[in-house]
Amino acid sequence: MDDELQEEIKKCLKILEDNIDILSNIELDLEDQKEDEIASDLELHHLYDMTEDVAESAKLKRAEFNLMRRKAEDTLY
């Protein structure tokens, strides 16, 4: 029974791993829709700061996902 459960969890993790980019893009699209407000008083350095924030956020989300995946895999063994 445990072996069957482990195999099913491995299959689910594989499906999730295969589709993480699609899920991330959907999440980003949903967030973009919420934040589609135009700010007219932005200067160039504000845009650079925003770009860095977005890049850091994406890296953090990816790291969180990888951590959760590793934890899930560790519980299987």
Backbone as JSON Lines, residues from 0, in Angstrom:
{"i":0,"aa":"M","n":[0.82,-1.19,0.0],"ca":[0.0,0.0,0.0],"c":[0.86,1.25,0.0]}
{"i":1,"aa":"D","n":[1.91,1.27,0.83],"ca":[2.8,2.43,0.9],"c":[3.52,2.65,-0.43]}
{"i":2,"aa":"D","n":[3.9,1.56,-1.08],"ca":[4.59,1.68,-2.36],"c":[3.68,2.3,-3.41]}
{"i":3,"aa":"E","n":[2.41,1.94,-3.4],"ca":[1.45,2.51,-4.34],"c":[1.29,4.01,-4.1]}
{"i":4,"aa":"L","n":[1.19,4.38,-2.84],"ca":[1.05,5.78,-2.49],"c":[2.28,6.57,-2.91]}
{"i":5,"aa":"Q","n":[3.46,6.03,-2.66],"ca":[4.69,6.7,-3.05],"c":[4.76,6.88,-4.56]}
{"i":6,"aa":"E","n":[4.36,5.87,-5.3],"ca":[4.37,5.96,-6.76],"c":[3.39,7.04,-7.25]}
{"i":7,"aa":"E","n":[2.22,7.1,-6.63],"ca":[1.23,8.11,-7.02],"c":[1.74,9.52,-6.71]}
{"i":8,"aa":"I","n":[2.38,9.67,-5.56],"ca":[2.94,10.98,-5.21],"c":[4.05,11.36,-6.17]}
{"i":9,"aa":"K","n":[4.89,10.4,-6.54],"ca":[5.95,10.66,-7.52],"c":[5.36,11.1,-8.85]}
{"i":10,"aa":"K","n":[4.28,10.45,-9.28],"ca":[3.63,10.82,-10.53],"c":[3.09,12.25,-10.45]}
{"i":11,"aa":"C","n":[2.47,12.58,-9.3],"ca":[1.93,13.94,-9.12],"c":[3.04,14.98,-9.14]}
{"i":12,"aa":"L","n":[4.15,14.68,-8.47],"ca":[5.28,15.6,-8.47],"c":[5.85,15.78,-9.87]}
{"i":13,"aa":"K","n":[5.9,14.71,-10.63],"ca":[6.41,14.79,-12.0],"c":[5.49,15.66,-12.86]}
{"i":14,"aa":"I","n":[4.19,15.48,-12.72],"ca":[3.23,16.3,-13.47],"c":[3.38,17.76,-13.08]}
{"i":15,"aa":"L","n":[3.5,18.03,-11.79],"ca":[3.66,19.39,-11.32],"c":[4.96,19.99,-11.84]}
{"i":16,"aa":"E","n":[6.03,19.22,-11.78],"ca":[7.32,19.71,-12.28],"c":[7.26,20.01,-13.77]}
{"i":17,"aa":"D","n":[6.59,19.15,-14.53],"ca":[6.46,19.36,-15.96],"c":[5.65,20.6,-16.3]}
{"i":18,"aa":"N","n":[4.75,20.99,-15.4],"ca":[3.85,22.11,-15.7],"c":[4.1,23.35,-14.85]}
{"i":19,"aa":"I","n":[5.22,23.41,-14.14],"ca":[5.48,24.53,-13.25],"c":[5.56,25.85,-14.01]}
{"i":20,"aa":"D","n":[6.15,25.83,-15.2],"ca":[6.25,27.07,-15.96],"c":[4.87,27.58,-16.37]}
{"i":21,"aa":"I","n":[4.0,26.69,-16.76],"ca":[2.64,27.07,-17.14],"c":[1.91,27.64,-15.92]}
{"i":22,"aa":"L","n":[2.04,26.97,-14.78],"ca":[1.39,27.46,-13.56],"c":[1.96,28.81,-13.13]}
{"i":23,"aa":"S","n":[3.26,28.98,-13.26],"ca":[3.88,30.26,-12.9],"c":[3.38,31.37,-13.82]}
{"i":24,"aa":"N","n":[3.28,31.07,-15.1],"ca":[2.79,32.08,-16.05],"c":[1.34,32.46,-15.75]}
{"i":25,"aa":"I","n":[0.53,31.49,-15.4],"ca":[-0.87,31.78,-15.05],"c":[-0.9,32.67,-13.81]}
{"i":26,"aa":"E","n":[-0.09,32.33,-12.82],"ca":[-0.05,33.13,-11.59],"c":[0.39,34.56,-11.9]}
{"i":27,"aa":"L","n":[1.43,34.7,-12.72],"ca":[1.91,36.03,-13.06],"c":[0.87,36.82,-13.84]}
{"i":28,"aa":"D","n":[0.17,36.15,-14.74],"ca":[-0.88,36.82,-15.51],"c":[-1.99,37.32,-14.59]}
{"i":29,"aa":"L","n":[-2.37,36.5,-13.62],"ca":[-3.4,36.92,-12.67],"c":[-2.94,38.1,-11.83]}
{"i":30,"aa":"E","n":[-1.68,38.07,-11.4],"ca":[-1.15,39.18,-10.62],"c":[-1.05,40.44,-11.47]}
{"i":31,"aa":"D","n":[-0.65,40.27,-12.74],"ca":[-0.54,41.42,-13.64],"c":[-1.89,42.09,-13.84]}
{"i":32,"aa":"Q","n":[-2.94,41.29,-13.93],"ca":[-4.27,41.85,-14.11],"c":[-4.65,42.72,-12.93]}
{"i":33,"aa":"K","n":[-4.24,42.31,-11.73],"ca":[-4.54,43.09,-10.54],"c":[-3.75,44.39,-10.51]}
{"i":34,"aa":"E","n":[-2.55,44.36,-11.08],"ca":[-1.65,45.5,-10.97],"c":[-1.56,46.31,-12.26]}
{"i":35,"aa":"D","n":[-2.53,46.22,-13.13],"ca":[-2.51,46.93,-14.41],"c":[-2.98,48.37,-14.28]}
{"i":36,"aa":"E","n":[-2.45,49.06,-13.32],"ca":[-2.77,50.46,-13.17],"c":[-1.6,51.28,-13.69]}
{"i":37,"aa":"I","n":[-1.9,52.34,-14.38],"ca":[-0.85,53.17,-14.95],"c":[-0.43,54.22,-13.93]}
{"i":38,"aa":"A","n":[0.85,54.29,-13.71],"ca":[1.4,55.32,-12.83],"c":[2.11,56.34,-13.71]}
{"i":39,"aa":"S","n":[1.62,57.53,-13.74],"ca":[2.13,58.52,-14.69],"c":[3.4,59.24,-14.22]}
{"i":40,"aa":"D","n":[3.71,59.2,-12.94],"ca":[4.85,59.96,-12.45],"c":[6.1,59.13,-12.23]}
{"i":41,"aa":"L","n":[6.23,58.0,-12.92],"ca":[7.4,57.14,-12.75],"c":[8.59,57.7,-13.51]}
{"i":42,"aa":"E","n":[9.73,57.6,-12.87],"ca":[10.98,57.97,-13.53],"c":[11.74,56.7,-13.86]}
{"i":43,"aa":"L","n":[12.78,56.84,-14.66],"ca":[13.51,55.69,-15.14],"c":[14.06,54.83,-13.99]}
{"i":44,"aa":"H","n":[14.59,55.45,-12.95],"ca":[15.15,54.67,-11.85],"c":[14.07,53.89,-11.11]}
{"i":45,"aa":"H","n":[12.82,54.38,-11.12],"ca":[11.72,53.63,-10.52],"c":[11.46,52.36,-11.33]}
{"i":46,"aa":"L","n":[11.53,52.47,-12.64],"ca":[11.32,51.3,-13.5],"c":[12.41,50.25,-13.29]}
{"i":47,"aa":"Y","n":[13.65,50.7,-13.14],"ca":[14.73,49.76,-12.86],"c":[14.5,49.05,-11.52]}
{"i":48,"aa":"D","n":[14.1,49.82,-10.5],"ca":[13.82,49.23,-9.19],"c":[12.69,48.21,-9.28]}
{"i":49,"aa":"M","n":[11.65,48.54,-10.02],"ca":[10.52,47.62,-10.18],"c":[10.96,46.34,-10.88]}
{"i":50,"aa":"T","n":[11.83,46.48,-11.89],"ca":[12.32,45.31,-12.62],"c":[13.11,44.4,-11.7]}
{"i":51,"aa":"E","n":[13.96,44.98,-10.86],"ca":[14.72,44.18,-9.91],"c":[13.79,43.49,-8.92]}
{"i":52,"aa":"D","n":[12.75,44.18,-8.46],"ca":[11.79,43.58,-7.53],"c":[11.09,42.38,-8.15]}
{"i":53,"aa":"V","n":[10.7,42.52,-9.4],"ca":[10.02,41.42,-10.09],"c":[10.96,40.23,-10.25]}
{"i":54,"aa":"A","n":[12.2,40.49,-10.61],"ca":[13.16,39.4,-10.77],"c":[13.4,38.69,-9.44]}
{"i":55,"aa":"E","n":[13.54,39.44,-8.37],"ca":[13.74,38.84,-7.05],"c":[12.53,38.02,-6.63]}
{"i":56,"aa":"S","n":[11.35,38.55,-6.89],"ca":[10.13,37.85,-6.55],"c":[10.04,36.51,-7.28]}
{"i":57,"aa":"A","n":[10.36,36.53,-8.56],"ca":[10.33,35.29,-9.35],"c":[11.33,34.27,-8.81]}
{"i":58,"aa":"K","n":[12.52,34.74,-8.44],"ca":[13.53,33.84,-7.88],"c":[13.06,33.25,-6.56]}
{"i":59,"aa":"L","n":[12.44,34.07,-5.72],"ca":[11.95,33.58,-4.44],"c":[10.85,32.54,-4.63]}
{"i":60,"aa":"K","n":[9.93,32.79,-5.54],"ca":[8.85,31.84,-5.78],"c":[9.41,30.52,-6.29]}
{"i":61,"aa":"R","n":[10.38,30.58,-7.17],"ca":[11.0,29.37,-7.7],"c":[11.7,28.61,-6.59]}
{"i":62,"aa":"A","n":[12.42,29.34,-5.72],"ca":[13.12,28.72,-4.6],"c":[12.13,28.07,-3.63]}
{"i":63,"aa":"E","n":[11.01,28.74,-3.37],"ca":[10.0,28.17,-2.49],"c":[9.43,26.89,-3.07]}
{"i":64,"aa":"F","n":[9.16,26.91,-4.37],"ca":[8.63,25.7,-5.01],"c":[9.65,24.56,-4.92]}
{"i":65,"aa":"N","n":[10.91,24.86,-5.21],"ca":[11.94,23.82,-5.16],"c":[12.09,23.26,-3.75]}
{"i":66,"aa":"L","n":[12.02,24.12,-2.76],"ca":[12.1,23.67,-1.37],"c":[10.93,22.73,-1.03]}
{"i":67,"aa":"M","n":[9.73,23.12,-1.41],"ca":[8.57,22.29,-1.13],"c":[8.66,20.95,-1.86]}
{"i":68,"aa":"R","n":[9.16,20.97,-3.09],"ca":[9.31,19.73,-3.85],"c":[10.32,18.81,-3.17]}
{"i":69,"aa":"R","n":[11.45,19.39,-2.71],"ca":[12.45,18.57,-2.03],"c":[11.9,17.99,-0.73]}
{"i":70,"aa":"K","n":[11.15,18.79,0.0],"ca":[10.54,18.3,1.25],"c":[9.58,17.16,0.97]}
{"i":71,"aa":"A","n":[8.79,17.3,-0.09],"ca":[7.84,16.25,-0.45],"c":[8.57,14.98,-0.87]}
{"i":72,"aa":"E","n":[9.65,15.15,-1.62],"ca":[10.42,13.99,-2.04],"c":[11.1,13.32,-0.85]}
{"i":73,"aa":"D","n":[11.57,14.12,0.11],"ca":[12.22,13.56,1.3],"c":[11.26,12.73,2.13]}
{"i":74,"aa":"T","n":[10.0,13.13,2.17],"ca":[9.02,12.38,2.96],"c":[8.7,11.04,2.32]}
{"i":75,"aa":"L","n":[9.0,10.89,1.04],"ca":[8.74,9.62,0.37],"c":[9.77,8.57,0.72]}
{"i":76,"aa":"Y","n":[10.93,9.0,1.13],"ca":[12.01,8.03,1.36],"c":[12.24,7.79,2.8]}
